[in-house]
């Protein structure tokens, strides 16, 4: 199984990198995780142009047959159990592949939400796109643990 997370920008904070690396290591038992960072747009260009540029870079990394989740504040509010169920169903449907898109600091272009098979909201709070990476990687790990009836989820 392979999970690919595509997102703009690089993570600079060591504590975030360490957290993502820890859950990436834990996930390796269940799946291969690849994080693809595309260039984020500078703050000095109009937001709509920045969103389009980021979307083009992200969409270029997705094959037409891939099942795609978009982390979207306007998506469906989900539980860890929902993520677990979606994870197993969508990996099967996607030929053992799943692609997850996290938008940049300006959000998501409509071309990305249109491409999504699932629009997922992790909560009614605003998270940085860097923190969203850590949270989704942890939730993927939790989802596999739930699906395998293993101790971790409480």
C-alpha positions in Angstrom: 0.0 0.0 0.0 1.1 3.5 -0.8 -0.1 6.8 0.6 1.0 10.1 -0.9 0.6 13.4 0.7 1.0 16.5 -1.6 1.3 19.9 0.0 2.9 23.3 -0.7 5.9 24.5 1.2 8.5 23.0 3.4 8.4 22.4 7.1 11.1 24.3 8.9 10.2 23.5 12.5 12.2 20.6 13.9 9.5 19.5 16.3 7.0 19.2 13.5 9.5 17.3 11.3 10.3 15.0 14.3 6.6 14.3 14.9 5.9 13.5 11.2 8.9 11.3 11.0 7.8 9.4 14.1 4.4 8.7 12.6 5.9 7.9 9.2 8.0 5.3 10.9 5.0 3.8 12.7 3.0 3.8 9.5 5.7 1.9 7.7 4.2 -1.3 9.2 1.0 -0.7 7.2 1.9 1.4 4.2 4.6 3.4 2.4 4.2 7.1 3.0 5.6 9.7 0.5 5.3 13.4 1.2 5.7 15.5 -1.9 6.3 19.2 -1.2 5.6 21.6 -4.1 6.6 25.3 -4.2 4.2 27.5 -2.3 3.3 30.9 -3.8 4.8 34.1 -2.5 2.6 36.4 -0.4 3.0 39.3 -2.8 0.8 37.9 -5.6 -3.0 37.9 -5.6 -4.5 35.0 -3.7 -6.5 33.7 -6.7 -3.3 33.5 -8.8 -1.3 31.9 -5.9 -4.1 29.3 -5.4 -4.1 28.5 -9.2 -0.3 28.1 -9.3 -0.2 25.8 -6.3 -3.1 23.8 -7.7 -1.3 23.3 -11.0 1.8 22.0 -9.2 -0.3 19.6 -7.1 -2.5 18.3 -9.9 0.7 17.6 -11.9 1.6 15.0 -9.3 -1.7 13.1 -9.5 -2.6 10.4 -11.9 -6.2 10.3 -13.2 -6.8 6.9 -11.6 -5.8 7.9 -8.1 -8.2 8.2 -5.2 -7.8 11.7 -3.7 -8.7 13.2 -0.4 -8.5 16.9 0.1 -8.2 18.3 3.6 -10.8 21.0 3.5 -12.3 23.2 6.2 -15.5 23.1 4.2 -15.4 19.3 3.8 -17.1 16.6 5.8 -16.4 16.7 9.5 -15.0 13.2 10.3 -14.1 11.0 13.3 -11.1 8.8 13.6 -13.4 5.8 12.9 -14.6 7.5 9.7 -11.0 8.0 8.6 -10.2 4.3 9.3 -13.1 3.2 7.2 -12.4 5.6 4.3 -8.7 4.6 4.4 -9.4 0.9 4.0 -12.2 1.4 1.4 -10.3 3.9 -0.7 -7.0 2.1 -0.7 -8.8 -0.9 -2.1 -10.7 1.2 -4.6 -7.5 3.0 -5.6 -5.4 -0.1 -6.3 -3.5 0.1 -3.0 -2.9 3.8 -3.5 -4.3 6.9 -1.8 -3.4 10.5 -2.4 -4.0 13.3 0.2 -3.9 17.0 -0.6 -3.2 19.6 2.0 -3.6 23.2 0.8 -1.2 26.0 1.5 -1.7 29.0 3.8 -4.3 30.5 1.3 -6.4 27.4 1.2 -7.4 25.4 -1.9 -8.2 26.3 -5.5 -11.6 24.9 -6.6 -9.8 22.7 -9.2 -8.4 20.7 -6.2 -11.7 20.4 -4.4 -13.3 19.4 -7.7 -10.7 16.6 -8.2 -11.3 15.2 -4.7 -13.0 11.9 -4.1 -13.4 13.0 -0.5 -13.3 16.4 1.1 -12.4 15.9 4.7 -12.5 18.4 7.6 -10.4 17.7 10.6 -12.3 20.1 12.8 -13.9 23.5 12.9 -10.7 25.2 13.8 -8.1 26.7 11.6 -4.8 24.7 11.5 -1.6 25.7 9.8 -0.9 23.5 6.8 2.2 22.3 8.5 0.4 21.1 11.6 -2.3 19.5 9.3 0.5 17.3 8.0 1.3 16.0 11.4 -2.3 15.5 12.4 -3.2 13.6 9.2 -0.2 11.4 9.5 -1.2 10.5 13.1 -4.8 9.9 12.0 -3.7 7.6 9.2 -1.7 5.6 11.8 -4.7 5.6 14.1 -6.9 4.6 11.2 -4.8 1.5 10.5 -4.7 0.6 14.1 -8.5 0.8 14.3 -9.0 -1.2 11.1 -6.7 -4.0 12.6 -8.4 -3.9 16.0 -5.1 -3.1 17.6 -4.6 -1.2 20.9 -3.9 2.5 20.4 -7.3 4.2 19.8 -9.2 5.0 22.9 
